[in-house]
Every structure is written in structure tokens, then in C-alpha cells.
Amino acid sequence: MTSQPDGNPTSPEHQEMPLIEHLLELRNRLLKMVLAVVICFAAIYPFANDLYLWLSEPIRSLLPIGQTMIATDVTSPFFAPLKLALVLAVFAAIPIILYQLWSFVAPGLYAHEKRLAFPLLFTSVLLFYAGAAFAYYVVFPLVFGFFTAIGPEGIVELPDISSYLNFVLKMFFAFGVAFEIPIATVLLILTGATTPADLAAKRPYVVVGCFIIGMLLTPPDIISQTLLAVPMWILFEVGIIFGRLAKREVAETDEPAGE
């Protein structure tokens, strides 16, 4: 990547790298990301069955006494925990993956961009984990309680382990991405695509959009839709606040250069 002039332009780290060196560096970064996932998977897989029991606790605790989850596919008892271990390995390796991406793009950033980019990356990881935790500890008990309570009389509920896993992973991803709204808002403001005032003026449309997204990404019940839409709106407001602060910091950083 072509480095920006935030230091001595004649120093080696500020020289333009040939394309082949960029590709080699990118390959090395990707290999490190894959290695991190493999190591995390090797550490997690021995506990895959226990982790699946923990993951399924929100619905198993609501099933009537004597009822449990089932496997409708012959291979499900093997592949469901395996898939869970692989997804958790990627989740666990996210900090390392983002660090490798940061190390690859950082040489091409200005000094004030570096000061903002790293906190944004770090915060995005925390927000994604926070979204997944919010789904597990807040949303799942309410959603599964709703589903198990509205079933017709005489119907025995026997959730399939693969279907349940696919459902909760979709919910984890939906809430994890939704919790990234402050980061997206700050980036839109910093890139000049919009301003905090414009975003604040569009607040009514954003609220409606949050409920539409909640309707599309969650099961068809008002509880889970609201539990996704309301945090999205709150995080949007938080993004506007931090967007103002970040824009002010960039302006203060650039001011001496313009004098």
C-alpha cells in the first residue's frame, strides 16, 4: 500500500511497495488468520458437545418435563457440534483477524486516521460480542418462551438440533451486525457522506427502518422484532454522538496543518 506523508517521506516504511510485495504480505496475513481460526477450533472442538448443551439451554429449560431435543438427520449429532465449534472458533479469532487486517492497511493511513481507525476496530469487536450476548441472555428466553407458549394443545415440541443451531446462529449474526450501527454511523460522518445534523433530521425514517429490519431479521413476533429495533435505534443515537466527537477531533487535528 502507498504510505501517506505523516512522517519522513524518505524513510523505508514510507516508500511505495511493489505490487508483488503487497500480495505476499496479504497472503501472509491471510495465512495467519486461517491459522488463528484453526488453533481456536482445535481448542474448542473437544468441548463442542458441552458448548451445544449450553447454547441450547434457553429452549431446553422451557420444554415440558420429559421432552428434549432430537436429531432428525443421522449425521446431525456429529455435524451440529462441529459446526458450532467452527463458528465459535471464528468468533474467538475475530480480534486476531481484525489485527491482521489493521496491520495490512495501517501503513497507508495518515496519523489522525490511525488514531481513529484502531479504536473503531476495537469497538466494533466489542459491539459484535455485545450483540451476540444480548441475543443469548435477553432475546432467546423471551422468544423461545413465546414460541413454546403459543403452540396448539396436544402438540409435542421436539426441536431439531440442526434447525435450532441454524436459528440461533442467524440471530447471533443479526444482533451482532445490528450492534455495529454506531461504527457505521461514525464512518459515514467521517467520510463526509452525511453529517450529524442530517442524520438527526432523518430520525423518524431511521426508527421505521429499524423496525422493518427487525421484522426481516427476526422471527415473526413483536417481541423479538422490538428487542432488535429498539437497541438499533439507541445505537444509532450513540453513533451520532460519537460521530460529532470524532469529527471535532479530526477538525482540531487538521487545523494546524491549514494555518
C-alpha atoms as an extended CHARMM CRD file, in Angstrom:
* protein
*
       259  EXT
         1         1  MET       CA              0.0000000000        0.0000000000        0.0000000000  PROA      1               0.0000000000
         2         2  THR       CA              1.1570000000        3.5600000000       -0.6390000000  PROA      2               0.0000000000
         3         3  SER       CA              2.0220000000        5.2010000000        2.6540000000  PROA      3               0.0000000000
         4         4  GLN       CA              0.7730000000        8.6720000000        3.4610000000  PROA      4               0.0000000000
         5         5  PRO       CA              3.1010000000       11.5480000000        4.3050000000  PROA      5               0.0000000000
         6         6  ASP       CA              2.7090000000       11.5890000000        8.0770000000  PROA      6               0.0000000000
         7         7  GLY       CA              6.4370000000       11.3320000000        8.7160000000  PROA      7               0.0000000000
         8         8  ASN       CA              9.7350000000       11.3500000000        6.8880000000  PROA      8               0.0000000000
         9         9  PRO       CA              8.8650000000       10.5210000000        3.2680000000  PROA      9               0.0000000000
        10        10  THR       CA             12.3730000000        9.1570000000        2.6340000000  PROA      10              0.0000000000
        11        11  SER       CA             12.2480000000        6.5520000000        5.3820000000  PROA      11              0.0000000000
        12        12  PRO       CA             11.9070000000        2.9110000000        4.2050000000  PROA      12              0.0000000000
        13        13  GLU       CA              8.4590000000        2.4320000000        5.7230000000  PROA      13              0.0000000000
        14        14  HSD       CA              7.1680000000        5.4050000000        3.7210000000  PROA      14              0.0000000000
        15        15  GLN       CA              8.3560000000        4.1130000000        0.3520000000  PROA      15              0.0000000000
        16        16  GLU       CA              5.8310000000        2.6800000000       -2.0880000000  PROA      16              0.0000000000
        17        17  MET       CA              5.8550000000       -1.1090000000       -2.0150000000  PROA      17              0.0000000000
        18        18  PRO       CA              5.8100000000       -3.1020000000       -5.2660000000  PROA      18              0.0000000000
        19        19  LEU       CA              2.5970000000       -4.9740000000       -6.0610000000  PROA      19              0.0000000000
        20        20  ILE       CA              4.2060000000       -8.3730000000       -5.5430000000  PROA      20              0.0000000000
        21        21  GLU       CA              5.2310000000       -7.3970000000       -2.0170000000  PROA      21              0.0000000000
        22        22  HSD       CA              1.6650000000       -6.3220000000       -1.2880000000  PROA      22              0.0000000000
        23        23  LEU       CA              0.3700000000       -9.6740000000       -2.4810000000  PROA      23              0.0000000000
        24        24  LEU       CA              2.9380000000      -11.5710000000       -0.4260000000  PROA      24              0.0000000000
        25        25  GLU       CA              2.0850000000       -9.5710000000        2.6600000000  PROA      25              0.0000000000
        26        26  LEU       CA             -1.6330000000      -10.1310000000        2.0780000000  PROA      26              0.0000000000
        27        27  ARG       CA             -1.0130000000      -13.8600000000        1.7130000000  PROA      27              0.0000000000
        28        28  ASN       CA              0.9470000000      -13.9530000000        4.9630000000  PROA      28              0.0000000000
        29        29  ARG       CA             -1.8180000000      -12.0410000000        6.7670000000  PROA      29              0.0000000000
        30        30  LEU       CA             -4.4760000000      -14.4160000000        5.4150000000  PROA      30              0.0000000000
        31        31  LEU       CA             -2.4470000000      -17.4470000000        6.4560000000  PROA      31              0.0000000000
        32        32  LYS       CA             -2.1570000000      -16.0440000000        9.9700000000  PROA      32              0.0000000000
        33        33  MET       CA             -5.9260000000      -15.5050000000       10.0780000000  PROA      33              0.0000000000
        34        34  VAL       CA             -6.5880000000      -19.0810000000        8.9820000000  PROA      34              0.0000000000
        35        35  LEU       CA             -4.0230000000      -20.3870000000       11.4770000000  PROA      35              0.0000000000
        36        36  ALA       CA             -5.7240000000      -18.4440000000       14.2730000000  PROA      36              0.0000000000
        37        37  VAL       CA             -9.0850000000      -19.9940000000       13.3740000000  PROA      37              0.0000000000
        38        38  VAL       CA             -7.5610000000      -23.4850000000       13.2160000000  PROA      38              0.0000000000
        39        39  ILE       CA             -5.8990000000      -23.0970000000       16.6220000000  PROA      39              0.0000000000
        40        40  CYS       CA             -9.1230000000      -21.8000000000       18.1680000000  PROA      40              0.0000000000
        41        41  PHE       CA            -11.0700000000      -24.6650000000       16.5840000000  PROA      41              0.0000000000
        42        42  ALA       CA             -8.5910000000      -27.2360000000       17.9330000000  PROA      42              0.0000000000
        43        43  ALA       CA             -9.0120000000      -25.7610000000       21.4180000000  PROA      43              0.0000000000
        44        44  ILE       CA            -12.8170000000      -25.5470000000       21.2370000000  PROA      44              0.0000000000
        45        45  TYR       CA            -13.7940000000      -28.7860000000       19.4830000000  PROA      45              0.0000000000
        46        46  PRO       CA            -13.1530000000      -31.1250000000       22.4570000000  PROA      46              0.0000000000
        47        47  PHE       CA            -15.8490000000      -29.1640000000       24.3190000000  PROA      47              0.0000000000
        48        48  ALA       CA            -18.2490000000      -28.9550000000       21.3670000000  PROA      48              0.0000000000
        49        49  ASN       CA            -20.9320000000      -31.1510000000       22.9080000000  PROA      49              0.0000000000
        50        50  ASP       CA            -20.8690000000      -29.2650000000       26.2020000000  PROA      50              0.0000000000
        51        51  LEU       CA            -20.9990000000      -25.9590000000       24.3450000000  PROA      51              0.0000000000
        52        52  TYR       CA            -24.0210000000      -27.1430000000       22.3900000000  PROA      52              0.0000000000
        53        53  LEU       CA            -25.7730000000      -28.0310000000       25.6340000000  PROA      53              0.0000000000
        54        54  TRP       CA            -25.0130000000      -24.5320000000       26.9150000000  PROA      54              0.0000000000
        55        55  LEU       CA            -26.2370000000      -22.9750000000       23.6770000000  PROA      55              0.0000000000
        56        56  SER       CA            -29.4700000000      -24.9550000000       23.7350000000  PROA      56              0.0000000000
        57        57  GLU       CA            -30.1960000000      -24.2250000000       27.4060000000  PROA      57              0.0000000000
        58        58  PRO       CA            -32.6050000000      -21.3140000000       26.6520000000  PROA      58              0.0000000000
        59        59  ILE       CA            -35.0030000000      -23.6430000000       24.8210000000  PROA      59              0.0000000000
        60        60  ARG       CA            -34.3670000000      -26.8680000000       26.7540000000  PROA      60              0.0000000000
        61        61  SER       CA            -35.2270000000      -25.1370000000       30.0090000000  PROA      61              0.0000000000
        62        62  LEU       CA            -38.6690000000      -24.2490000000       28.5980000000  PROA      62              0.0000000000
        63        63  LEU       CA            -39.5680000000      -27.6980000000       27.3000000000  PROA      63              0.0000000000
        64        64  PRO       CA            -42.0690000000      -29.7230000000       29.3630000000  PROA      64              0.0000000000
        65        65  ILE       CA            -40.6440000000      -32.3560000000       31.6830000000  PROA      65              0.0000000000
        66        66  GLY       CA            -39.7440000000      -35.4730000000       29.7500000000  PROA      66              0.0000000000
        67        67  GLN       CA            -39.3230000000      -33.6880000000       26.4090000000  PROA      67              0.0000000000
        68        68  THR       CA            -35.9890000000      -32.9380000000       24.8550000000  PROA      68              0.0000000000
        69        69  MET       CA            -34.3320000000      -32.0240000000       21.5750000000  PROA      69              0.0000000000
        70        70  ILE       CA            -33.9870000000      -34.5380000000       18.7720000000  PROA      70              0.0000000000
        71        71  ALA       CA            -31.8180000000      -35.2120000000       15.7200000000  PROA      71              0.0000000000
        72        72  THR       CA            -33.8450000000      -35.8720000000       12.5810000000  PROA      72              0.0000000000
        73        73  ASP       CA            -30.7290000000      -36.4680000000       10.4820000000  PROA      73              0.0000000000
        74        74  VAL       CA            -28.3630000000      -39.3730000000       11.0640000000  PROA      74              0.0000000000
        75        75  THR       CA            -25.3090000000      -37.0990000000       10.8640000000  PROA      75              0.0000000000
        76        76  SER       CA            -26.7320000000      -34.2310000000       12.9650000000  PROA      76              0.0000000000
        77        77  PRO       CA            -25.2630000000      -35.3920000000       16.3080000000  PROA      77              0.0000000000
        78        78  PHE       CA            -21.8100000000      -35.0860000000       14.7480000000  PROA      78              0.0000000000
        79        79  PHE       CA            -22.1340000000      -32.1230000000       12.4000000000  PROA      79              0.0000000000
        80        80  ALA       CA            -24.1640000000      -29.8060000000       14.6510000000  PROA      80              0.0000000000
        81        81  PRO       CA            -21.4900000000      -29.5970000000       17.4090000000  PROA      81              0.0000000000
        82        82  LEU       CA            -18.7930000000      -29.4990000000       14.7080000000  PROA      82              0.0000000000
        83        83  LYS       CA            -20.4560000000      -26.5250000000       13.0170000000  PROA      83              0.0000000000
        84        84  LEU       CA            -20.8930000000      -24.7890000000       16.3590000000  PROA      84              0.0000000000
        85        85  ALA       CA            -17.2100000000      -25.2880000000       17.2220000000  PROA      85              0.0000000000
        86        86  LEU       CA            -16.1550000000      -23.8700000000       13.8580000000  PROA      86              0.0000000000
        87        87  VAL       CA            -18.3790000000      -20.7910000000       14.2080000000  PROA      87              0.0000000000
        88        88  LEU       CA            -17.1650000000      -20.1920000000       17.7610000000  PROA      88              0.0000000000
        89        89  ALA       CA            -13.5740000000      -20.5400000000       16.5500000000  PROA      89              0.0000000000
        90        90  VAL       CA            -14.1780000000      -17.7580000000       14.0120000000  PROA      90              0.0000000000
        91        91  PHE       CA            -15.8450000000      -15.6510000000       16.7260000000  PROA      91              0.0000000000
        92        92  ALA       CA            -12.9060000000      -16.2050000000       19.0660000000  PROA      92              0.0000000000
        93        93  ALA       CA            -10.3730000000      -15.3790000000       16.3460000000  PROA      93              0.0000000000
        94        94  ILE       CA            -12.0580000000      -12.1180000000       15.3280000000  PROA      94              0.0000000000
        95        95  PRO       CA             -9.6160000000       -9.9430000000       17.3490000000  PROA      95              0.0000000000
        96        96  ILE       CA             -6.6630000000      -11.6090000000       15.6430000000  PROA      96              0.0000000000
        97        97  ILE       CA             -8.3210000000      -11.3870000000       12.2260000000  PROA      97              0.0000000000
        98        98  LEU       CA             -9.0070000000       -7.6810000000       12.6610000000  PROA      98              0.0000000000
        99        99  TYR       CA             -5.4800000000       -7.1040000000       13.9590000000  PROA      99              0.0000000000
       100       100  GLN       CA             -4.0450000000       -8.6870000000       10.8150000000  PROA      100             0.0000000000
       101       101  LEU       CA             -6.2830000000       -6.5320000000        8.6470000000  PROA      101             0.0000000000
       102       102  TRP       CA             -5.2340000000       -3.4990000000       10.6530000000  PROA      102             0.0000000000
       103       103  SER       CA             -1.5550000000       -4.3440000000       10.2460000000  PROA      103             0.0000000000
       104       104  PHE       CA             -2.0460000000       -4.6080000000        6.4890000000  PROA      104             0.0000000000
       105       105  VAL       CA             -3.8190000000       -1.2670000000        5.9680000000  PROA      105             0.0000000000
       106       106  ALA       CA             -2.2210000000        0.8200000000        8.7570000000  PROA      106             0.0000000000
       107       107  PRO       CA              0.9000000000        1.8340000000        6.7690000000  PROA      107             0.0000000000
       108       108  GLY       CA             -1.3390000000        3.5820000000        4.2400000000  PROA      108             0.0000000000
       109       109  LEU       CA             -3.1690000000        5.7550000000        6.7670000000  PROA      109             0.0000000000
       110       110  TYR       CA             -2.4940000000        9.2660000000        7.9760000000  PROA      110             0.0000000000
       111       111  ALA       CA             -1.5740000000        9.7220000000       11.6250000000  PROA      111             0.0000000000
       112       112  HSD       CA             -5.0280000000       11.0410000000       12.6120000000  PROA      112             0.0000000000
       113       113  GLU       CA             -6.6740000000        8.1850000000       10.6710000000  PROA      113             0.0000000000
       114       114  LYS       CA             -4.6310000000        5.6720000000       12.6540000000  PROA      114             0.0000000000
       115       115  ARG       CA             -5.7290000000        7.2730000000       15.9160000000  PROA      115             0.0000000000
       116       116  LEU       CA             -9.3700000000        6.8200000000       14.9080000000  PROA      116             0.0000000000
       117       117  ALA       CA             -9.2020000000        3.5150000000       12.9990000000  PROA      117             0.0000000000
       118       118  PHE       CA             -7.8240000000        1.3520000000       15.7990000000  PROA      118             0.0000000000
       119       119  PRO       CA            -10.4360000000        2.4270000000       18.3890000000  PROA      119             0.0000000000
       120       120  LEU       CA            -13.1410000000        1.8360000000       15.7810000000  PROA      120             0.0000000000
       121       121  LEU       CA            -11.8600000000       -1.6870000000       15.1030000000  PROA      121             0.0000000000
       122       122  PHE       CA            -11.6070000000       -2.4670000000       18.8070000000  PROA      122             0.0000000000
       123       123  THR       CA            -15.0700000000       -1.0910000000       19.4880000000  PROA      123             0.0000000000
       124       124  SER       CA            -16.5780000000       -2.9950000000       16.5650000000  PROA      124             0.0000000000
       125       125  VAL       CA            -15.3640000000       -6.2800000000       18.0770000000  PROA      125             0.0000000000
       126       126  LEU       CA            -16.8280000000       -5.4430000000       21.4720000000  PROA      126             0.0000000000
       127       127  LEU       CA            -20.1280000000       -4.3630000000       19.9210000000  PROA      127             0.0000000000
       128       128  PHE       CA            -20.4190000000       -7.5620000000       17.8960000000  PROA      128             0.0000000000
       129       129  TYR       CA            -19.8230000000       -9.6710000000       21.0030000000  PROA      129             0.0000000000
       130       130  ALA       CA            -22.2730000000       -7.4880000000       22.9220000000  PROA      130             0.0000000000
       131       131  GLY       CA            -24.9140000000       -8.0650000000       20.2530000000  PROA      131             0.0000000000
       132       132  ALA       CA            -24.4720000000      -11.8370000000       20.4270000000  PROA      132             0.0000000000
       133       133  ALA       CA            -24.5950000000      -11.7690000000       24.2440000000  PROA      133             0.0000000000
       134       134  PHE       CA            -27.7330000000       -9.6140000000       24.1570000000  PROA      134             0.0000000000
       135       135  ALA       CA            -29.3800000000      -12.1580000000       21.8500000000  PROA      135             0.0000000000
       136       136  TYR       CA            -28.4950000000      -15.0980000000       24.1080000000  PROA      136             0.0000000000
       137       137  TYR       CA            -29.2770000000      -13.6380000000       27.5160000000  PROA      137             0.0000000000
       138       138  VAL       CA            -32.1920000000      -11.3070000000       26.6870000000  PROA      138             0.0000000000
       139       139  VAL       CA            -33.8070000000      -12.2500000000       23.3980000000  PROA      139             0.0000000000
       140       140  PHE       CA            -33.6830000000      -16.0460000000       23.4390000000  PROA      140             0.0000000000
       141       141  PRO       CA            -35.5340000000      -16.5670000000       26.7470000000  PROA      141             0.0000000000
       142       142  LEU       CA            -38.3360000000      -14.2440000000       25.6210000000  PROA      142             0.0000000000
       143       143  VAL       CA            -38.5820000000      -15.5600000000       22.0680000000  PROA      143             0.0000000000
       144       144  PHE       CA            -38.4950000000      -19.2360000000       22.9970000000  PROA      144             0.0000000000
       145       145  GLY       CA            -40.8840000000      -18.6100000000       25.8440000000  PROA      145             0.0000000000
       146       146  PHE       CA            -43.2740000000      -17.0390000000       23.3470000000  PROA      146             0.0000000000
       147       147  PHE       CA            -42.9720000000      -19.9010000000       20.8640000000  PROA      147             0.0000000000
       148       148  THR       CA            -43.3930000000      -22.6450000000       23.4290000000  PROA      148             0.0000000000
       149       149  ALA       CA            -46.4310000000      -20.9250000000       24.9440000000  PROA      149             0.0000000000
       150       150  ILE       CA            -48.4810000000      -20.4370000000       21.7740000000  PROA      150             0.0000000000
       151       151  GLY       CA            -48.3210000000      -23.9900000000       20.4520000000  PROA      151             0.0000000000
       152       152  PRO       CA            -51.6050000000      -25.8550000000       19.9690000000  PROA      152             0.0000000000
       153       153  GLU       CA            -52.7630000000      -28.2260000000       22.6770000000  PROA      153             0.0000000000
       154       154  GLY       CA            -51.6270000000      -31.8060000000       22.1870000000  PROA      154             0.0000000000
       155       155  ILE       CA            -48.6020000000      -30.8740000000       20.0650000000  PROA      155             0.0000000000
       156       156  VAL       CA            -45.3380000000      -32.2600000000       21.4160000000  PROA      156             0.0000000000
       157       157  GLU       CA            -42.4250000000      -29.8940000000       20.8820000000  PROA      157             0.0000000000
       158       158  LEU       CA            -39.2280000000      -31.7020000000       19.9430000000  PROA      158             0.0000000000
       159       159  PRO       CA            -36.8060000000      -29.1260000000       18.4520000000  PROA      159             0.0000000000
       160       160  ASP       CA            -34.2990000000      -30.4720000000       15.9690000000  PROA      160             0.0000000000
       161       161  ILE       CA            -30.6970000000      -29.7700000000       16.9710000000  PROA      161             0.0000000000
       162       162  SER       CA            -29.5990000000      -28.6660000000       13.4770000000  PROA      162             0.0000000000
       163       163  SER       CA            -32.5950000000      -26.3890000000       12.9430000000  PROA      163             0.0000000000
       164       164  TYR       CA            -32.0790000000      -24.8390000000       16.3590000000  PROA      164             0.0000000000
       165       165  LEU       CA            -28.3920000000      -24.2220000000       15.6600000000  PROA      165             0.0000000000
       166       166  ASN       CA            -29.1350000000      -22.5460000000       12.3310000000  PROA      166             0.0000000000
       167       167  PHE       CA            -31.7470000000      -20.3540000000       14.0120000000  PROA      167             0.0000000000
       168       168  VAL       CA            -29.5420000000      -19.1610000000       16.8720000000  PROA      168             0.0000000000
       169       169  LEU       CA            -26.5490000000      -18.5430000000       14.5910000000  PROA      169             0.0000000000
       170       170  LYS       CA            -28.7630000000      -16.3890000000       12.3850000000  PROA      170             0.0000000000
       171       171  MET       CA            -29.9050000000      -14.4630000000       15.4670000000  PROA      171             0.0000000000
       172       172  PHE       CA            -26.3200000000      -14.0510000000       16.7070000000  PROA      172             0.0000000000
       173       173  PHE       CA            -25.2800000000      -12.6630000000       13.3370000000  PROA      173             0.0000000000
       174       174  ALA       CA            -28.3150000000      -10.3730000000       13.0860000000  PROA      174             0.0000000000
       175       175  PHE       CA            -27.8150000000       -8.8550000000       16.5310000000  PROA      175             0.0000000000
       176       176  GLY       CA            -24.0410000000       -8.7240000000       16.1680000000  PROA      176             0.0000000000
       177       177  VAL       CA            -24.3060000000       -6.7860000000       12.9000000000  PROA      177             0.0000000000
       178       178  ALA       CA            -27.1050000000       -4.5820000000       14.2730000000  PROA      178             0.0000000000
       179       179  PHE       CA            -24.8860000000       -3.5670000000       17.1820000000  PROA      179             0.0000000000
       180       180  GLU       CA            -22.3370000000       -2.2620000000       14.6390000000  PROA      180             0.0000000000
       181       181  ILE       CA            -24.6330000000        0.6720000000       13.8210000000  PROA      181             0.0000000000
       182       182  PRO       CA            -22.5650000000        3.2030000000       15.8580000000  PROA      182             0.0000000000
       183       183  ILE       CA            -19.4440000000        2.2530000000       13.8910000000  PROA      183             0.0000000000
       184       184  ALA       CA            -21.2550000000        2.6060000000       10.5590000000  PROA      184             0.0000000000
       185       185  THR       CA            -22.6940000000        5.9460000000       11.6540000000  PROA      185             0.0000000000
       186       186  VAL       CA            -19.2930000000        7.3070000000       12.6960000000  PROA      186             0.0000000000
       187       187  LEU       CA            -17.7080000000        6.1640000000        9.4270000000  PROA      187             0.0000000000
       188       188  LEU       CA            -20.4460000000        7.8250000000        7.3660000000  PROA      188             0.0000000000
       189       189  ILE       CA            -19.8530000000       11.0800000000        9.2160000000  PROA      189             0.0000000000
       190       190  LEU       CA            -16.0540000000       10.9240000000        8.9850000000  PROA      190             0.0000000000
       191       191  THR       CA            -16.0950000000       10.1700000000        5.2580000000  PROA      191             0.0000000000
       192       192  GLY       CA            -18.3390000000       13.1610000000        4.6260000000  PROA      192             0.0000000000
       193       193  ALA       CA            -21.1970000000       11.0480000000        3.2580000000  PROA      193             0.0000000000
       194       194  THR       CA            -23.5030000000       12.7350000000        5.7440000000  PROA      194             0.0000000000
       195       195  THR       CA            -23.4650000000       14.9670000000        8.8180000000  PROA      195             0.0000000000
       196       196  PRO       CA            -24.7600000000       14.5170000000       12.3600000000  PROA      196             0.0000000000
       197       197  ALA       CA            -27.4080000000       17.1680000000       11.6910000000  PROA      197             0.0000000000
       198       198  ASP       CA            -28.6520000000       15.3550000000        8.5770000000  PROA      198             0.0000000000
       199       199  LEU       CA            -28.8140000000       12.0460000000       10.4410000000  PROA      199             0.0000000000
       200       200  ALA       CA            -30.6850000000       13.6330000000       13.3270000000  PROA      200             0.0000000000
       201       201  ALA       CA            -33.1800000000       15.1400000000       10.8820000000  PROA      201             0.0000000000
       202       202  LYS       CA            -33.8530000000       11.6880000000        9.4120000000  PROA      202             0.0000000000
       203       203  ARG       CA            -34.5230000000       10.1510000000       12.8390000000  PROA      203             0.0000000000
       204       204  PRO       CA            -38.2010000000        9.2580000000       12.1270000000  PROA      204             0.0000000000
       205       205  TYR       CA            -37.2100000000        7.3480000000        8.9830000000  PROA      205             0.0000000000
       206       206  VAL       CA            -34.4420000000        5.5770000000       10.8730000000  PROA      206             0.0000000000
       207       207  VAL       CA            -36.8630000000        4.4190000000       13.5680000000  PROA      207             0.0000000000
       208       208  VAL       CA            -39.2090000000        2.9990000000       10.9400000000  PROA      208             0.0000000000
       209       209  GLY       CA            -36.2480000000        1.3810000000        9.1900000000  PROA      209             0.0000000000
       210       210  CYS       CA            -35.1140000000       -0.2390000000       12.4310000000  PROA      210             0.0000000000
       211       211  PHE       CA            -38.4990000000       -1.9020000000       12.8750000000  PROA      211             0.0000000000
       212       212  ILE       CA            -38.5170000000       -3.0440000000        9.2460000000  PROA      212             0.0000000000
       213       213  ILE       CA            -35.0550000000       -4.5800000000        9.6660000000  PROA      213             0.0000000000
       214       214  GLY       CA            -36.1960000000       -6.1550000000       12.9350000000  PROA      214             0.0000000000
       215       215  MET       CA            -39.1620000000       -7.6600000000       11.1110000000  PROA      215             0.0000000000
       216       216  LEU       CA            -36.9310000000       -9.1150000000        8.3760000000  PROA      216             0.0000000000
       217       217  LEU       CA            -34.1540000000      -10.4840000000       10.5820000000  PROA      217             0.0000000000
       218       218  THR       CA            -36.1210000000      -11.9300000000       13.4800000000  PROA      218             0.0000000000
       219       219  PRO       CA            -38.9650000000      -14.4290000000       13.8680000000  PROA      219             0.0000000000
       220       220  PRO       CA            -42.4910000000      -13.1530000000       13.1070000000  PROA      220             0.0000000000
       221       221  ASP       CA            -43.3440000000      -11.9910000000       16.6100000000  PROA      221             0.0000000000
       222       222  ILE       CA            -43.4870000000       -8.4810000000       18.0190000000  PROA      222             0.0000000000
       223       223  ILE       CA            -41.2270000000       -9.3000000000       20.9820000000  PROA      223             0.0000000000
       224       224  SER       CA            -38.0880000000      -10.2280000000       19.0400000000  PROA      224             0.0000000000
       225       225  GLN       CA            -38.7180000000       -7.5060000000       16.4510000000  PROA      225             0.0000000000
       226       226  THR       CA            -38.9230000000       -4.8620000000       19.1740000000  PROA      226             0.0000000000
       227       227  LEU       CA            -35.9090000000       -6.2610000000       21.0060000000  PROA      227             0.0000000000
       228       228  LEU       CA            -33.8420000000       -5.7530000000       17.8590000000  PROA      228             0.0000000000
       229       229  ALA       CA            -35.3750000000       -2.4770000000       16.6550000000  PROA      229             0.0000000000
       230       230  VAL       CA            -35.1050000000       -0.5420000000       19.9350000000  PROA      230             0.0000000000
       231       231  PRO       CA            -31.3890000000       -1.2680000000       20.5310000000  PROA      231             0.0000000000
       232       232  MET       CA            -30.6990000000       -0.3950000000       16.8820000000  PROA      232             0.0000000000
       233       233  TRP       CA            -32.3440000000        2.9920000000       17.3540000000  PROA      233             0.0000000000
       234       234  ILE       CA            -30.4620000000        3.6150000000       20.6130000000  PROA      234             0.0000000000
       235       235  LEU       CA            -27.1740000000        2.6400000000       18.9840000000  PROA      235             0.0000000000
       236       236  PHE       CA            -27.9590000000        4.9790000000       16.0870000000  PROA      236             0.0000000000
       237       237  GLU       CA            -28.2640000000        7.8490000000       18.5750000000  PROA      237             0.0000000000
       238       238  VAL       CA            -24.9920000000        6.7850000000       20.2000000000  PROA      238             0.0000000000
       239       239  GLY       CA            -23.3420000000        6.7660000000       16.7670000000  PROA      239             0.0000000000
       240       240  ILE       CA            -24.4570000000       10.3530000000       16.1320000000  PROA      240             0.0000000000
       241       241  ILE       CA            -22.9550000000       11.4660000000       19.4480000000  PROA      241             0.0000000000
       242       242  PHE       CA            -19.6120000000        9.7770000000       18.8300000000  PROA      242             0.0000000000
       243       243  GLY       CA            -19.6690000000       10.9100000000       15.2010000000  PROA      243             0.0000000000
       244       244  ARG       CA            -19.8010000000       14.5350000000       16.3800000000  PROA      244             0.0000000000
       245       245  LEU       CA            -16.9060000000       13.9230000000       18.7610000000  PROA      245             0.0000000000
       246       246  ALA       CA            -14.8010000000       12.1480000000       16.1160000000  PROA      246             0.0000000000
       247       247  LYS       CA            -15.4550000000       14.8490000000       13.5330000000  PROA      247             0.0000000000
       248       248  ARG       CA            -14.4690000000       17.5200000000       16.0420000000  PROA      248             0.0000000000
       249       249  GLU       CA            -11.2300000000       15.6770000000       16.8150000000  PROA      249             0.0000000000
       250       250  VAL       CA            -10.3710000000       15.3920000000       13.1110000000  PROA      250             0.0000000000
       251       251  ALA       CA            -11.0820000000       19.0880000000       12.6040000000  PROA      251             0.0000000000
       252       252  GLU       CA             -8.8420000000       20.0180000000       15.5280000000  PROA      252             0.0000000000
       253       253  THR       CA             -6.0870000000       17.7640000000       14.1780000000  PROA      253             0.0000000000
       254       254  ASP       CA             -6.2590000000       19.2380000000       10.6810000000  PROA      254             0.0000000000
       255       255  GLU       CA             -6.4790000000       22.8560000000       11.8140000000  PROA      255             0.0000000000
       256       256  PRO       CA             -2.7590000000       23.4270000000       12.4930000000  PROA      256             0.0000000000
       257       257  ALA       CA             -1.8700000000       21.9860000000        9.0820000000  PROA      257             0.0000000000
       258       258  GLY       CA             -4.1250000000       24.5180000000        7.4190000000  PROA      258             0.0000000000
       259       259  GLU       CA             -2.6940000000       27.5200000000        9.2190000000  PROA      259             0.0000000000
